[in-house]
Amino acid sequence: MTAFDERTDQPKEVFLKFANELAFFRLIGLEIVDLGAGWSEARLQPRPELVDGYQQVHTSAIATLIDSAQESPENLPPSMP
């Protein structure tokens, strides 16, 4: 049993599947790769829609990545959908 399992009644895989099927995450190419107690790993697939005038990933996309990744198990409801 992992720290994630102790805080929720669903396994980590259920949350990862739920998060990665969110329409917004799919829209921008964001993926929650892994997570545990107080940490998570996420990635954002760069693509033309996320690039700014300097041909770099727009800071708003990076801020969204950071905001989404900071969702640790302590912030999750006890029961996942």
Steps between C-alpha positions, in 0.01 A plus 500: 500500500636842403448831674245584230295191581500589870345841434235389251289194457602464135834389358736748341429360153133601531595861569759509223245365250239750622739797481643410162155463347398855595404689184713802589810289562449327165440836330834645607697175503554484876560166670534409867772235483521393863423624850547417863459661839573869449652473150405442140668477163331654198598579145376728229545404136615813315300574187442799272183615682700548822787699349535877544641760261855405601440136397512386864231325701278780629536579869125448549540139384789453743296658782218256421748211518625619839148558632383156389810321628473654847178309563634253753308214661430716806274712279305209351157400620485175697311330219590535135231494226 
